[in-house]
Amino acid sequence: MRGVVWHQEGDKAVSDLLEGKRILIGITGSIAAFKAAQLVSHLRQRGASVHVVMTRHGAALVAPLTFATLSGNPVFIDPFENPSEPPLAHIELAKSADVVVVAPATANIIAKMAHGIADDLLSTTLLAVRCPIIVAPAMDADMYEHPATQTNLGILKDRGVTIVEPDVGWLASGRLGKGRLAPVERIIEAIERAIKPPLRDLEGVRMLITAGATREPIDAVRFLSNPSTGKMGCAIASAAIERGAAVTLVCGHIDVTPPKGAKVINVTTTRQMLCSILDELSKENYDVVIGAGAPCDFRPVEVTEGKLKRAEHERLRIELEPTPDIMAAVRERYKDLLLIGFAAEYGEPVAGATEKMHRKGLDMVVANDITRQGAGFGVDTNIVTIIRRDGVLEDLPIMSKLEVAHRLLNHVREMLIAKGTLKG
């Protein structure tokens, strides 16, 4: 699949957004510099003309020949050290680019960008750029979380620079923290959005979306839960905001940052999630509720005060009871809402998801087989089947969760038009 296909102009799907676009990649001295090779390769495969500028430290980590080979263009480093490079390369590179991407971006280049320092080819070029700029930080967690780095990122955001947040994971220092370069797919999504911003085709629509896992306490320190990270729910919220919707995000435990522009309500248990949803629905007129969260289906009948001590129990039996069924409870009280659920199934998902849709009174369900690689919890991709009560069914191949979100919202838009909530 080439390009993002998540909105439409007339009857023609928009795709191949990168075909013929000139993309300038800045590569700095982060250990993640080797990952930029995959980014350059994918962009070129999608038809983009890719040009690379490296800092000296970046070139010390990955040979410039690698990027020259992958991009099919010369790599620029420093015209003062390399007489073969044109002396005004920074001006030509800046003028000709449709998008500039700094990936990986160190704390050093972020600071230079924020304060207008131009002491090498990349920082000089960035001062001359007038097209969209995307920055994908990659560094140790302490450096990323340092107030100076966060302040500099804030300055860049205020200037309209897109920041592709790093992931949490194992870092080069051997510690676990936030600082891993974002996946290539997420960086490419940011590039595509910069080239062709989404249509504001959901203006005036109010959505309530759930995300993440609920936790049911066993004692003061233990709980029942599931591996949901909230990535799918937050992706839907982000896509809906981009397309003009007003979004309330009810979050259990999530491992990602909620999108800017969403009203965020944090909860812990399934009952708290249900109560928060019903409270919101009683106060505001919502058009759509999307249950992308993963509420825990069972909870202990009794919660132990304090902490259960291992030494006092050779075996421990915990009696469980069902938690409230959130989507069924919402449908019972609100008959006219567009209600959309998710069904994580083992094996063939369509039959189980269809039964769930009818049993809970959903208008649409998004089903996936969590045993398939790339479709389970905690990953950046998904493989889903969209099933609608009116008989429409769409199988989607593996794609990023943000792309899945936009495809889902295409269906939401169609259904809102059919209900008369939106104009076609």
C-alpha positions, 0 to 999 in steps of 0.5 A: 500500500503506497501512501495513506488512504484515509479520506476522500475527495469526491468518490476518489480515495486520496493516496500516493501522497509522497509521489514526486515530493521532495523530502529533506532528511536531517540525520544527527548524532544519535545512536538511532541514526541507523534507523534513518536508513529504513525511513529513507528507504521507505520514503523512496519506495513510496515515490518521494525524492529524498535528500539527506543532510548529516551532521558530522556526528551523524556521519561518524555513526552511519556512513554517508554512502549508506544514505547516498545509496538508499536515496539515490542522491548525494549526501551533504555534510559540511561544504567547508570540509568538502569542497565538492559540495556547493557553498550555498547548499543550505539555501538550495536544499531549503528552497526545494524541499516540500517537507524537512524531517530531522530524524533522529533529532538530538537534544543538541539540534533541538536546542539549536533550532529553538534558539536560531544557532547555525553552526553547521550545514543542517542547522543553517539549512533549518533556518532557511526552511519555509516548508513544514518541519518535523522533528523526531527526538531520540536520546536518553530519557534523562536528556529528553525529560530535562527541563531545557529539552522540554522547553526547547520542544515547547518553543518549536511546537509554538512555531508550528514544528511537528514533534513526533514523540519518542517511544518508551523502551530500552535505551542505549544506556541500558535503562528503560525510559522514554527516548526511543526514536518513534517507529518509521510508520509514525514518522511517515504519517506525520510527513503525509499529514504535513503534505496534505492535511486532513479534511475537516469533515467532522466539524461539529461532531461531538465524540466520546472515546475510551482508551486503555485498560481498567484495573480492578484492585485485589488489595492495596498493591495488586490488581486485575487488568490486561495489556492494553496500552491505549494506542488505538483509542488515542489514535482515534481521538487524534484522527477525530480532532484532526478532522474537526470533531470535539473529543472527550477521551476517557482513559484507563491506564495508557502508555501513550500521551493523549492527543492535544485538543482532547478533553481527558478524563482519567479513571481506574476501574471499569465502574469508574469508566462507566460512571464517567461516560454516563456523567458526560453524556448527561451533561453534553449532547454527544453524537458518537461513543467509541469504545476502544478501551479495554475494560476489565470484565471481572473484579474481585468480590472482596478487596483485601485491606492492606497487602496480602502477604505471601507467607500467610497463604500457601494457596489463594482463592479469589472469587470474581464477579462481572464488571458492568458492561459499559457499551450495553449500559450506554445503549440502554440509556441512549437509543439514538447515539451512534455506538461503536465497539471493538472486539478482540477475538481469538481466531476468526473474529467476524462471527464473535464480533457480529454476535457482540454487535447485536447483543449490545446494540452496537451500530458498528464493531471493529474486530481483530484477531489478537493472535495475529502478528501486528494486531495484538496489544501494545503494537503500532499496527492493527489488522481489523474487520469493520462490521456495520449493523447495516450490512457493510463489511470491510476487511483492512490489511495491516496498517498503522493504528492511526490509519485504521482510525481514519478508515473507521472515521470514514464509516462514522462519517457515512453513518452520521450523514445517513442519520442526518447529523452531518451534511454530505 
